[in-house]
Amino acid sequence: YRALGYQKAIIALKRCTHPIRTYKEAMSLPGIGKRLAEKIWEIVETGGLKKLEEMNSRDDISSIKLFTT
C-alpha cells in the first residue's frame, strides 16, 4: 500500500499548479497524509530528505548501486 500511496502523491504533486509553500498546502493535496506531507515539507525546506540521504550512505546500498549500474 505504501507504493500506491507514493504513486498517488506523485500524481497530486504533478497536478499541483503552484509550488508548495507551506505544510498546510502539502496536507491539502488529495491523497497526501500527515507522514507524506512531513516528507514533502522537509524536501521543500532543506532540498532533500534526511532518511534518503542516510539510506544512500550505507555501504551495502552503495555496493548494490555500484553493481546494478
Predicted model as a PDB file, atoms N, CA, C, CB and O in Angstrom, pLDDT in the B-factor column:
MODEL        1                                                                  
ATOM      1  N   TYR A   1       0.810  -1.204   0.000  1.00 81.00           N  
ATOM      2  CA  TYR A   1       0.000   0.000   0.000  1.00 81.00           C  
ATOM      3  C   TYR A   1       0.850   1.263   0.000  1.00 81.00           C  
ATOM      4  CB  TYR A   1      -0.920   0.001   1.193  1.00 81.00           C  
ATOM      5  O   TYR A   1       0.423   2.305  -0.499  1.00 81.00           O  
ATOM      6  N   ARG A   2       2.054   1.170   0.560  1.00 85.00           N  
ATOM      7  CA  ARG A   2       2.911   2.350   0.623  1.00 85.00           C  
ATOM      8  C   ARG A   2       3.280   2.822  -0.784  1.00 85.00           C  
ATOM      9  CB  ARG A   2       4.183   2.048   1.437  1.00 85.00           C  
ATOM     10  O   ARG A   2       3.258   4.021  -1.062  1.00 85.00           O  
ATOM     11  N   ALA A   3       3.619   1.890  -1.667  1.00 90.00           N  
ATOM     12  CA  ALA A   3       3.990   2.269  -3.032  1.00 90.00           C  
ATOM     13  C   ALA A   3       2.821   2.943  -3.733  1.00 90.00           C  
ATOM     14  CB  ALA A   3       4.452   1.037  -3.833  1.00 90.00           C  
ATOM     15  O   ALA A   3       3.015   3.912  -4.467  1.00 90.00           O  
ATOM     16  N   LEU A   4       1.616   2.446  -3.516  1.00 90.00           N  
ATOM     17  CA  LEU A   4       0.432   3.058  -4.110  1.00 90.00           C  
ATOM     18  C   LEU A   4       0.235   4.469  -3.562  1.00 90.00           C  
ATOM     19  CB  LEU A   4      -0.819   2.196  -3.840  1.00 90.00           C  
ATOM     20  O   LEU A   4      -0.128   5.382  -4.303  1.00 90.00           O  
ATOM     21  N   GLY A   5       0.475   4.643  -2.273  1.00 87.00           N  
ATOM     22  CA  GLY A   5       0.367   5.968  -1.663  1.00 87.00           C  
ATOM     23  C   GLY A   5       1.354   6.953  -2.273  1.00 87.00           C  
ATOM     24  O   GLY A   5       1.013   8.106  -2.533  1.00 87.00           O  
ATOM     25  N   TYR A   6       2.582   6.490  -2.499  1.00 90.00           N  
ATOM     26  CA  TYR A   6       3.579   7.354  -3.120  1.00 90.00           C  
ATOM     27  C   TYR A   6       3.195   7.690  -4.562  1.00 90.00           C  
ATOM     28  CB  TYR A   6       4.957   6.685  -3.083  1.00 90.00           C  
ATOM     29  O   TYR A   6       3.401   8.817  -5.012  1.00 90.00           O  
ATOM     30  N   GLN A   7       2.641   6.722  -5.282  1.00 93.00           N  
ATOM     31  CA  GLN A   7       2.215   6.987  -6.654  1.00 93.00           C  
ATOM     32  C   GLN A   7       1.120   8.046  -6.687  1.00 93.00           C  
ATOM     33  CB  GLN A   7       1.723   5.696  -7.323  1.00 93.00           C  
ATOM     34  O   GLN A   7       1.142   8.947  -7.526  1.00 93.00           O  
ATOM     35  N   LYS A   8       0.166   7.934  -5.773  1.00 90.00           N  
ATOM     36  CA  LYS A   8      -0.909   8.936  -5.701  1.00 90.00           C  
ATOM     37  C   LYS A   8      -0.361  10.308  -5.336  1.00 90.00           C  
ATOM     38  CB  LYS A   8      -1.971   8.512  -4.677  1.00 90.00           C  
ATOM     39  O   LYS A   8      -0.818  11.326  -5.856  1.00 90.00           O  
ATOM     40  N   ALA A   9       0.621  10.333  -4.439  1.00 90.00           N  
ATOM     41  CA  ALA A   9       1.236  11.600  -4.042  1.00 90.00           C  
ATOM     42  C   ALA A   9       1.957  12.242  -5.222  1.00 90.00           C  
ATOM     43  CB  ALA A   9       2.215  11.384  -2.874  1.00 90.00           C  
ATOM     44  O   ALA A   9       1.873  13.455  -5.418  1.00 90.00           O  
ATOM     45  N   ILE A  10       2.657  11.442  -5.999  1.00 92.00           N  
ATOM     46  CA  ILE A  10       3.374  11.953  -7.166  1.00 92.00           C  
ATOM     47  C   ILE A  10       2.394  12.566  -8.157  1.00 92.00           C  
ATOM     48  CB  ILE A  10       4.189  10.832  -7.841  1.00 92.00           C  
ATOM     49  O   ILE A  10       2.646  13.638  -8.706  1.00 92.00           O  
ATOM     50  N   ILE A  11       1.286  11.888  -8.382  1.00 94.00           N  
ATOM     51  CA  ILE A  11       0.271  12.407  -9.303  1.00 94.00           C  
ATOM     52  C   ILE A  11      -0.293  13.725  -8.778  1.00 94.00           C  
ATOM     53  CB  ILE A  11      -0.867  11.377  -9.500  1.00 94.00           C  
ATOM     54  O   ILE A  11      -0.464  14.676  -9.540  1.00 94.00           O  
ATOM     55  N   ALA A  12      -0.581  13.784  -7.476  1.00 92.00           N  
ATOM     56  CA  ALA A  12      -1.123  15.008  -6.877  1.00 92.00           C  
ATOM     57  C   ALA A  12      -0.126  16.156  -7.004  1.00 92.00           C  
ATOM     58  CB  ALA A  12      -1.479  14.776  -5.394  1.00 92.00           C  
ATOM     59  O   ALA A  12      -0.512  17.285  -7.304  1.00 92.00           O  
ATOM     60  N   LEU A  13       1.159  15.870  -6.776  1.00 92.00           N  
ATOM     61  CA  LEU A  13       2.169  16.921  -6.893  1.00 92.00           C  
ATOM     62  C   LEU A  13       2.331  17.390  -8.335  1.00 92.00           C  
ATOM     63  CB  LEU A  13       3.506  16.428  -6.357  1.00 92.00           C  
ATOM     64  O   LEU A  13       2.530  18.580  -8.579  1.00 92.00           O  
ATOM     65  N   LYS A  14       2.247  16.470  -9.289  1.00 93.00           N  
ATOM     66  CA  LYS A  14       2.349  16.852 -10.694  1.00 93.00           C  
ATOM     67  C   LYS A  14       1.177  17.716 -11.125  1.00 93.00           C  
ATOM     68  CB  LYS A  14       2.429  15.617 -11.572  1.00 93.00           C  
ATOM     69  O   LYS A  14       1.333  18.606 -11.962  1.00 93.00           O  
ATOM     70  N   ARG A  15       0.009  17.462 -10.561  1.00 93.00           N  
ATOM     71  CA  ARG A  15      -1.188  18.222 -10.915  1.00 93.00           C  
ATOM     72  C   ARG A  15      -1.253  19.575 -10.220  1.00 93.00           C  
ATOM     73  CB  ARG A  15      -2.419  17.424 -10.577  1.00 93.00           C  
ATOM     74  O   ARG A  15      -2.017  20.451 -10.624  1.00 93.00           O  
ATOM     75  N   CYS A  16      -0.464  19.740  -9.192  1.00 91.00           N  
ATOM     76  CA  CYS A  16      -0.445  21.000  -8.455  1.00 91.00           C  
ATOM     77  C   CYS A  16       0.107  22.097  -9.372  1.00 91.00           C  
ATOM     78  CB  CYS A  16       0.412  20.875  -7.149  1.00 91.00           C  
ATOM     79  O   CYS A  16       1.180  21.944  -9.956  1.00 91.00           O  
ATOM     80  N   THR A  17      -0.628  23.192  -9.492  1.00 92.00           N  
ATOM     81  CA  THR A  17      -0.259  24.235 -10.448  1.00 92.00           C  
ATOM     82  C   THR A  17       0.691  25.277  -9.883  1.00 92.00           C  
ATOM     83  CB  THR A  17      -1.487  24.914 -10.945  1.00 92.00           C  
ATOM     84  O   THR A  17       1.143  26.161 -10.611  1.00 92.00           O  
ATOM     85  N   HIS A  18       0.999  25.188  -8.601  1.00 92.00           N  
ATOM     86  CA  HIS A  18       1.882  26.160  -7.970  1.00 92.00           C  
ATOM     87  C   HIS A  18       2.843  25.434  -7.021  1.00 92.00           C  
ATOM     88  CB  HIS A  18       1.059  27.242  -7.207  1.00 92.00           C  
ATOM     89  O   HIS A  18       2.556  24.320  -6.581  1.00 92.00           O  
ATOM     90  N   PRO A  19       3.967  26.053  -6.710  1.00 92.00           N  
ATOM     91  CA  PRO A  19       4.907  25.423  -5.767  1.00 92.00           C  
ATOM     92  C   PRO A  19       4.296  25.321  -4.367  1.00 92.00           C  
ATOM     93  CB  PRO A  19       6.229  26.222  -5.709  1.00 92.00           C  
ATOM     94  O   PRO A  19       3.530  26.187  -3.946  1.00 92.00           O  
ATOM     95  N   ILE A  20       4.644  24.260  -3.663  1.00 92.00           N  
ATOM     96  CA  ILE A  20       4.196  24.085  -2.284  1.00 92.00           C  
ATOM     97  C   ILE A  20       5.002  25.050  -1.420  1.00 92.00           C  
ATOM     98  CB  ILE A  20       4.370  22.590  -1.799  1.00 92.00           C  
ATOM     99  O   ILE A  20       6.233  25.010  -1.422  1.00 92.00           O  
ATOM    100  N   ARG A  21       4.313  25.911  -0.686  1.00 92.00           N  
ATOM    101  CA  ARG A  21       4.999  26.916   0.127  1.00 92.00           C  
ATOM    102  C   ARG A  21       4.804  26.710   1.621  1.00 92.00           C  
ATOM    103  CB  ARG A  21       4.522  28.288  -0.251  1.00 92.00           C  
ATOM    104  O   ARG A  21       5.549  27.268   2.428  1.00 92.00           O  
ATOM    105  N   THR A  22       3.803  25.911   1.998  1.00 93.00           N  
ATOM    106  CA  THR A  22       3.552  25.678   3.419  1.00 93.00           C  
ATOM    107  C   THR A  22       3.216  24.207   3.651  1.00 93.00           C  
ATOM    108  CB  THR A  22       2.404  26.587   3.931  1.00 93.00           C  
ATOM    109  O   THR A  22       2.844  23.476   2.733  1.00 93.00           O  
ATOM    110  N   TYR A  23       3.360  23.805   4.901  1.00 94.00           N  
ATOM    111  CA  TYR A  23       2.992  22.441   5.288  1.00 94.00           C  
ATOM    112  C   TYR A  23       1.497  22.218   5.053  1.00 94.00           C  
ATOM    113  CB  TYR A  23       3.354  22.174   6.775  1.00 94.00           C  
ATOM    114  O   TYR A  23       1.089  21.140   4.622  1.00 94.00           O  
ATOM    115  N   LYS A  24       0.684  23.235   5.335  1.00 94.00           N  
ATOM    116  CA  LYS A  24      -0.769  23.113   5.137  1.00 94.00           C  
ATOM    117  C   LYS A  24      -1.114  22.864   3.673  1.00 94.00           C  
ATOM    118  CB  LYS A  24      -1.483  24.377   5.631  1.00 94.00           C  
ATOM    119  O   LYS A  24      -2.036  22.108   3.370  1.00 94.00           O  
ATOM    120  N   GLU A  25      -0.383  23.493   2.775  1.00 93.00           N  
ATOM    121  CA  GLU A  25      -0.617  23.258   1.346  1.00 93.00           C  
ATOM    122  C   GLU A  25      -0.318  21.801   0.991  1.00 93.00           C  
ATOM    123  CB  GLU A  25       0.252  24.210   0.486  1.00 93.00           C  
ATOM    124  O   GLU A  25      -1.053  21.186   0.218  1.00 93.00           O  
ATOM    125  N   ALA A  26       0.745  21.258   1.546  1.00 93.00           N  
ATOM    126  CA  ALA A  26       1.078  19.853   1.290  1.00 93.00           C  
ATOM    127  C   ALA A  26      -0.025  18.947   1.828  1.00 93.00           C  
ATOM    128  CB  ALA A  26       2.441  19.484   1.932  1.00 93.00           C  
ATOM    129  O   ALA A  26      -0.414  17.979   1.174  1.00 93.00           O  
ATOM    130  N   MET A  27      -0.524  19.262   3.016  1.00 94.00           N  
ATOM    131  CA  MET A  27      -1.592  18.458   3.622  1.00 94.00           C  
ATOM    132  C   MET A  27      -2.899  18.541   2.833  1.00 94.00           C  
ATOM    133  CB  MET A  27      -1.832  18.909   5.058  1.00 94.00           C  
ATOM    134  O   MET A  27      -3.696  17.603   2.852  1.00 94.00           O  
ATOM    135  N   SER A  28      -3.120  19.647   2.148  1.00 93.00           N  
ATOM    136  CA  SER A  28      -4.387  19.833   1.443  1.00 93.00           C  
ATOM    137  C   SER A  28      -4.452  19.092   0.113  1.00 93.00           C  
ATOM    138  CB  SER A  28      -4.623  21.294   1.206  1.00 93.00           C  
ATOM    139  O   SER A  28      -5.527  18.971  -0.474  1.00 93.00           O  
ATOM    140  N   LEU A  29      -3.327  18.600  -0.362  1.00 93.00           N  
ATOM    141  CA  LEU A  29      -3.341  17.865  -1.631  1.00 93.00           C  
ATOM    142  C   LEU A  29      -4.070  16.538  -1.460  1.00 93.00           C  
ATOM    143  CB  LEU A  29      -1.900  17.626  -2.143  1.00 93.00           C  
ATOM    144  O   LEU A  29      -3.948  15.891  -0.419  1.00 93.00           O  
ATOM    145  N   PRO A  30      -4.823  16.131  -2.473  1.00 90.00           N  
ATOM    146  CA  PRO A  30      -5.545  14.859  -2.370  1.00 90.00           C  
ATOM    147  C   PRO A  30      -4.586  13.680  -2.289  1.00 90.00           C  
ATOM    148  CB  PRO A  30      -6.483  14.683  -3.562  1.00 90.00           C  
ATOM    149  O   PRO A  30      -3.624  13.597  -3.052  1.00 90.00           O  
ATOM    150  N   GLY A  31      -4.852  12.781  -1.371  1.00 87.00           N  
ATOM    151  CA  GLY A  31      -4.034  11.584  -1.231  1.00 87.00           C  
ATOM    152  C   GLY A  31      -2.789  11.778  -0.389  1.00 87.00           C  
ATOM    153  O   GLY A  31      -2.006  10.841  -0.231  1.00 87.00           O  
ATOM    154  N   ILE A  32      -2.585  12.963   0.154  1.00 91.00           N  
ATOM    155  CA  ILE A  32      -1.411  13.251   0.973  1.00 91.00           C  
ATOM    156  C   ILE A  32      -1.820  13.239   2.437  1.00 91.00           C  
ATOM    157  CB  ILE A  32      -0.774  14.618   0.585  1.00 91.00           C  
ATOM    158  O   ILE A  32      -2.665  14.027   2.862  1.00 91.00           O  
ATOM    159  N   GLY A  33      -1.221  12.347   3.197  1.00 91.00           N  
ATOM    160  CA  GLY A  33      -1.480  12.280   4.627  1.00 91.00           C  
ATOM    161  C   GLY A  33      -0.402  13.006   5.401  1.00 91.00           C  
ATOM    162  O   GLY A  33       0.465  13.664   4.826  1.00 91.00           O  
ATOM    163  N   LYS A  34      -0.471  12.877   6.708  1.00 94.00           N  
ATOM    164  CA  LYS A  34       0.457  13.590   7.589  1.00 94.00           C  
ATOM    165  C   LYS A  34       1.914  13.227   7.315  1.00 94.00           C  
ATOM    166  CB  LYS A  34       0.124  13.296   9.041  1.00 94.00           C  
ATOM    167  O   LYS A  34       2.761  14.110   7.181  1.00 94.00           O  
ATOM    168  N   ARG A  35       2.206  11.933   7.233  1.00 93.00           N  
ATOM    169  CA  ARG A  35       3.602  11.498   7.061  1.00 93.00           C  
ATOM    170  C   ARG A  35       4.173  11.928   5.709  1.00 93.00           C  
ATOM    171  CB  ARG A  35       3.701   9.974   7.201  1.00 93.00           C  
ATOM    172  O   ARG A  35       5.317  12.375   5.632  1.00 93.00           O  
ATOM    173  N   LEU A  36       3.388  11.797   4.655  1.00 93.00           N  
ATOM    174  CA  LEU A  36       3.875  12.236   3.346  1.00 93.00           C  
ATOM    175  C   LEU A  36       4.022  13.749   3.305  1.00 93.00           C  
ATOM    176  CB  LEU A  36       2.929  11.767   2.232  1.00 93.00           C  
ATOM    177  O   LEU A  36       4.966  14.264   2.706  1.00 93.00           O  
ATOM    178  N   ALA A  37       3.102  14.461   3.932  1.00 94.00           N  
ATOM    179  CA  ALA A  37       3.199  15.920   3.978  1.00 94.00           C  
ATOM    180  C   ALA A  37       4.467  16.343   4.712  1.00 94.00           C  
ATOM    181  CB  ALA A  37       1.956  16.526   4.661  1.00 94.00           C  
ATOM    182  O   ALA A  37       5.125  17.304   4.314  1.00 94.00           O  
ATOM    183  N   GLU A  38       4.807  15.632   5.775  1.00 95.00           N  
ATOM    184  CA  GLU A  38       6.037  15.944   6.510  1.00 95.00           C  
ATOM    185  C   GLU A  38       7.269  15.740   5.620  1.00 95.00           C  
ATOM    186  CB  GLU A  38       6.145  15.067   7.777  1.00 95.00           C  
ATOM    187  O   GLU A  38       8.201  16.543   5.655  1.00 95.00           O  
ATOM    188  N   LYS A  39       7.269  14.677   4.833  1.00 94.00           N  
ATOM    189  CA  LYS A  39       8.394  14.418   3.933  1.00 94.00           C  
ATOM    190  C   LYS A  39       8.472  15.477   2.836  1.00 94.00           C  
ATOM    191  CB  LYS A  39       8.269  13.020   3.309  1.00 94.00           C  
ATOM    192  O   LYS A  39       9.554  15.961   2.504  1.00 94.00           O  
ATOM    193  N   ILE A  40       7.329  15.828   2.283  1.00 93.00           N  
ATOM    194  CA  ILE A  40       7.298  16.867   1.248  1.00 93.00           C  
ATOM    195  C   ILE A  40       7.814  18.172   1.823  1.00 93.00           C  
ATOM    196  CB  ILE A  40       5.867  17.053   0.686  1.00 93.00           C  
ATOM    197  O   ILE A  40       8.613  18.861   1.189  1.00 93.00           O  
ATOM    198  N   TRP A  41       7.361  18.515   3.024  1.00 94.00           N  
ATOM    199  CA  TRP A  41       7.782  19.762   3.637  1.00 94.00           C  
ATOM    200  C   TRP A  41       9.282  19.753   3.953  1.00 94.00           C  
ATOM    201  CB  TRP A  41       6.978  20.017   4.906  1.00 94.00           C  
ATOM    202  O   TRP A  41       9.943  20.781   3.811  1.00 94.00           O  
ATOM    203  N   GLU A  42       9.823  18.617   4.375  1.00 95.00           N  
ATOM    204  CA  GLU A  42      11.260  18.518   4.624  1.00 95.00           C  
ATOM    205  C   GLU A  42      12.042  18.765   3.337  1.00 95.00           C  
ATOM    206  CB  GLU A  42      11.615  17.136   5.210  1.00 95.00           C  
ATOM    207  O   GLU A  42      13.070  19.443   3.351  1.00 95.00           O  
ATOM    208  N   ILE A  43      11.561  18.222   2.241  1.00 94.00           N  
ATOM    209  CA  ILE A  43      12.217  18.430   0.946  1.00 94.00           C  
ATOM    210  C   ILE A  43      12.137  19.897   0.548  1.00 94.00           C  
ATOM    211  CB  ILE A  43      11.575  17.542  -0.145  1.00 94.00           C  
ATOM    212  O   ILE A  43      13.113  20.453   0.044  1.00 94.00           O  
ATOM    213  N   VAL A  44      10.991  20.530   0.766  1.00 93.00           N  
ATOM    214  CA  VAL A  44      10.831  21.949   0.437  1.00 93.00           C  
ATOM    215  C   VAL A  44      11.793  22.797   1.269  1.00 93.00           C  
ATOM    216  CB  VAL A  44       9.370  22.403   0.676  1.00 93.00           C  
ATOM    217  O   VAL A  44      12.452  23.693   0.741  1.00 93.00           O  
ATOM    218  N   GLU A  45      11.871  22.512   2.563  1.00 95.00           N  
ATOM    219  CA  GLU A  45      12.704  23.319   3.459  1.00 95.00           C  
ATOM    220  C   GLU A  45      14.200  23.101   3.256  1.00 95.00           C  
ATOM    221  CB  GLU A  45      12.350  23.016   4.886  1.00 95.00           C  
ATOM    222  O   GLU A  45      14.971  24.061   3.256  1.00 95.00           O  
ATOM    223  N   THR A  46      14.611  21.858   3.085  1.00 94.00           N  
ATOM    224  CA  THR A  46      16.033  21.546   3.080  1.00 94.00           C  
ATOM    225  C   THR A  46      16.597  21.191   1.705  1.00 94.00           C  
ATOM    226  CB  THR A  46      16.287  20.422   4.014  1.00 94.00           C  
ATOM    227  O   THR A  46      17.813  21.185   1.514  1.00 94.00           O  
ATOM    228  N   GLY A  47      15.730  20.902   0.763  1.00 94.00           N  
ATOM    229  CA  GLY A  47      16.192  20.489  -0.555  1.00 94.00           C  
ATOM    230  C   GLY A  47      16.504  19.007  -0.641  1.00 94.00           C  
ATOM    231  O   GLY A  47      16.988  18.534  -1.669  1.00 94.00           O  
ATOM    232  N   GLY A  48      16.233  18.271   0.422  1.00 94.00           N  
ATOM    233  CA  GLY A  48      16.492  16.837   0.434  1.00 94.00           C  
ATOM    234  C   GLY A  48      15.721  16.147   1.535  1.00 94.00           C  
ATOM    235  O   GLY A  48      14.998  16.782   2.303  1.00 94.00           O  
ATOM    236  N   LEU A  49      15.883  14.848   1.603  1.00 94.00           N  
ATOM    237  CA  LEU A  49      15.202  14.044   2.605  1.00 94.00           C  
ATOM    238  C   LEU A  49      16.267  13.308   3.405  1.00 94.00           C  
ATOM    239  CB  LEU A  49      14.185  13.046   1.952  1.00 94.00           C  
ATOM    240  O   LEU A  49      16.998  12.483   2.856  1.00 94.00           O  
ATOM    241  N   LYS A  50      16.357  13.600   4.694  1.00 94.00           N  
ATOM    242  CA  LYS A  50      17.414  13.066   5.543  1.00 94.00           C  
ATOM    243  C   LYS A  50      17.429  11.529   5.530  1.00 94.00           C  
ATOM    244  CB  LYS A  50      17.242  13.578   6.974  1.00 94.00           C  
ATOM    245  O   LYS A  50      18.494  10.917   5.458  1.00 94.00           O  
ATOM    246  N   LYS A  51      16.257  10.921   5.599  1.00 92.00           N  
ATOM    247  CA  LYS A  51      16.179   9.459   5.626  1.00 92.00           C  
ATOM    248  C   LYS A  51      16.753   8.851   4.335  1.00 92.00           C  
ATOM    249  CB  LYS A  51      14.717   9.007   5.823  1.00 92.00           C  
ATOM    250  O   LYS A  51      17.426   7.821   4.374  1.00 92.00           O  
ATOM    251  N   LEU A  52      16.482   9.488   3.213  1.00 90.00           N  
ATOM    252  CA  LEU A  52      17.005   9.004   1.934  1.00 90.00           C  
ATOM    253  C   LEU A  52      18.519   9.161   1.871  1.00 90.00           C  
ATOM    254  CB  LEU A  52      16.350   9.753   0.768  1.00 90.00           C  
ATOM    255  O   LEU A  52      19.217   8.273   1.383  1.00 90.00           O  
ATOM    256  N   GLU A  53      19.024  10.281   2.360  1.00 90.00           N  
ATOM    257  CA  GLU A  53      20.469  10.500   2.379  1.00 90.00           C  
ATOM    258  C   GLU A  53      21.166   9.481   3.268  1.00 90.00           C  
ATOM    259  CB  GLU A  53      20.788  11.917   2.857  1.00 90.00           C  
ATOM    260  O   GLU A  53      22.237   8.982   2.922  1.00 90.00           O  
ATOM    261  N   GLU A  54      20.563   9.169   4.412  1.00 89.00           N  
ATOM    262  CA  GLU A  54      21.140   8.153   5.299  1.00 89.00           C  
ATOM    263  C   GLU A  54      21.151   6.792   4.620  1.00 89.00           C  
ATOM    264  CB  GLU A  54      20.356   8.077   6.620  1.00 89.00           C  
ATOM    265  O   GLU A  54      22.130   6.052   4.721  1.00 89.00           O  
ATOM    266  N   MET A  55      20.075   6.464   3.935  1.00 86.00           N  
ATOM    267  CA  MET A  55      19.980   5.179   3.243  1.00 86.00           C  
ATOM    268  C   MET A  55      21.032   5.093   2.149  1.00 86.00           C  
ATOM    269  CB  MET A  55      18.572   4.980   2.649  1.00 86.00           C  
ATOM    270  O   MET A  55      21.678   4.057   1.994  1.00 86.00           O  
ATOM    271  N   ASN A  56      21.211   6.157   1.395  1.00 83.00           N  
ATOM    272  CA  ASN A  56      22.178   6.149   0.290  1.00 83.00           C  
ATOM    273  C   ASN A  56      23.614   6.090   0.773  1.00 83.00           C  
ATOM    274  CB  ASN A  56      21.992   7.373  -0.573  1.00 83.00           C  
ATOM    275  O   ASN A  56      24.498   5.681   0.019  1.00 83.00           O  
ATOM    276  N   SER A  57      23.870   6.489   2.011  1.00 86.00           N  
ATOM    277  CA  SER A  57      25.241   6.467   2.507  1.00 86.00           C  
ATOM    278  C   SER A  57      25.635   5.113   3.096  1.00 86.00           C  
ATOM    279  CB  SER A  57      25.423   7.543   3.547  1.00 86.00           C  
ATOM    280  O   SER A  57      26.799   4.913   3.443  1.00 86.00           O  
ATOM    281  N   ARG A  58      24.702   4.195   3.213  1.00 87.00           N  
ATOM    282  CA  ARG A  58      25.029   2.867   3.743  1.00 87.00           C  
ATOM    283  C   ARG A  58      25.913   2.116   2.752  1.00 87.00           C  
ATOM    284  CB  ARG A  58      23.738   2.057   4.040  1.00 87.00           C  
ATOM    285  O   ARG A  58      25.722   2.212   1.540  1.00 87.00           O  
ATOM    286  N   ASP A  59      26.876   1.372   3.275  1.00 87.00           N  
ATOM    287  CA  ASP A  59      27.816   0.636   2.428  1.00 87.00           C  
ATOM    288  C   ASP A  59      27.130  -0.424   1.574  1.00 87.00           C  
ATOM    289  CB  ASP A  59      28.880  -0.015   3.283  1.00 87.00           C  
ATOM    290  O   ASP A  59      27.464  -0.592   0.401  1.00 87.00           O  
ATOM    291  N   ASP A  60      26.166  -1.142   2.162  1.00 88.00           N  
ATOM    292  CA  ASP A  60      25.517  -2.203   1.385  1.00 88.00           C  
ATOM    293  C   ASP A  60      24.699  -1.620   0.232  1.00 88.00           C  
ATOM    294  CB  ASP A  60      24.614  -3.056   2.295  1.00 88.00           C  
ATOM    295  O   ASP A  60      24.645  -2.212  -0.845  1.00 88.00           O  
ATOM    296  N   ILE A  61      24.073  -0.485   0.443  1.00 85.00           N  
ATOM    297  CA  ILE A  61      23.304   0.144  -0.623  1.00 85.00           C  
ATOM    298  C   ILE A  61      24.239   0.682  -1.709  1.00 85.00           C  
ATOM    299  CB  ILE A  61      22.426   1.279  -0.057  1.00 85.00           C  
ATOM    300  O   ILE A  61      23.941   0.579  -2.899  1.00 85.00           O  
ATOM    301  N   SER A  62      25.373   1.256  -1.290  1.00 82.00           N  
ATOM    302  CA  SER A  62      26.361   1.749  -2.256  1.00 82.00           C  
ATOM    303  C   SER A  62      26.893   0.616  -3.120  1.00 82.00           C  
ATOM    304  CB  SER A  62      27.520   2.443  -1.532  1.00 82.00           C  
ATOM    305  O   SER A  62      27.098   0.797  -4.320  1.00 82.00           O  
ATOM    306  N   SER A  63      27.120  -0.557  -2.520  1.00 85.00           N  
ATOM    307  CA  SER A  63      27.604  -1.721  -3.275  1.00 85.00           C  
ATOM    308  C   SER A  63      26.572  -2.189  -4.276  1.00 85.00           C  
ATOM    309  CB  SER A  63      27.964  -2.866  -2.330  1.00 85.00           C  
ATOM    310  O   SER A  63      26.915  -2.514  -5.413  1.00 85.00           O  
ATOM    311  N   ILE A  64      25.325  -2.230  -3.876  1.00 87.00           N  
ATOM    312  CA  ILE A  64      24.253  -2.650  -4.780  1.00 87.00           C  
ATOM    313  C   ILE A  64      24.159  -1.682  -5.944  1.00 87.00           C  
ATOM    314  CB  ILE A  64      22.900  -2.735  -4.038  1.00 87.00           C  
ATOM    315  O   ILE A  64      24.039  -2.109  -7.092  1.00 87.00           O  
ATOM    316  N   LYS A  65      24.212  -0.383  -5.669  1.00 83.00           N  
ATOM    317  CA  LYS A  65      24.168   0.620  -6.748  1.00 83.00           C  
ATOM    318  C   LYS A  65      25.333   0.435  -7.700  1.00 83.00           C  
ATOM    319  CB  LYS A  65      24.186   2.046  -6.170  1.00 83.00           C  
ATOM    320  O   LYS A  65      25.160   0.533  -8.915  1.00 83.00           O  
ATOM    321  N   LEU A  66      26.515   0.171  -7.170  1.00 85.00           N  
ATOM    322  CA  LEU A  66      27.703   0.007  -7.991  1.00 85.00           C  
ATOM    323  C   LEU A  66      27.525  -1.126  -8.990  1.00 85.00           C  
ATOM    324  CB  LEU A  66      28.921  -0.249  -7.116  1.00 85.00           C  
ATOM    325  O   LEU A  66      27.880  -0.986 -10.161  1.00 85.00           O  
ATOM    326  N   PHE A  67      26.976  -2.251  -8.533  1.00 88.00           N  
ATOM    327  CA  PHE A  67      26.860  -3.418  -9.391  1.00 88.00           C  
ATOM    328  C   PHE A  67      25.603  -3.419 -10.263  1.00 88.00           C  
ATOM    329  CB  PHE A  67      26.881  -4.649  -8.553  1.00 88.00           C  
ATOM    330  O   PHE A  67      25.508  -4.214 -11.198  1.00 88.00           O  
ATOM    331  N   THR A  68      24.660  -2.562  -9.979  1.00 88.00           N  
ATOM    332  CA  THR A  68      23.440  -2.546 -10.797  1.00 88.00           C  
ATOM    333  C   THR A  68      23.451  -1.462 -11.858  1.00 88.00           C  
ATOM    334  CB  THR A  68      22.235  -2.362  -9.916  1.00 88.00           C  
ATOM    335  O   THR A  68      22.550  -1.408 -12.695  1.00 88.00           O  
ATOM    336  N   THR A  69      24.475  -0.582 -11.836  1.00 79.00           N  
ATOM    337  CA  THR A  69      24.516   0.465 -12.860  1.00 79.00           C  
ATOM    338  C   THR A  69      25.467   0.160 -13.959  1.00 79.00           C  
ATOM    339  CB  THR A  69      24.876   1.765 -12.260  1.00 79.00           C  
ATOM    340  O   THR A  69      25.607   0.952 -14.891  1.00 79.00           O  
TER     341      THR A  69                                                      
ENDMDL                                                                          
END                                                                             
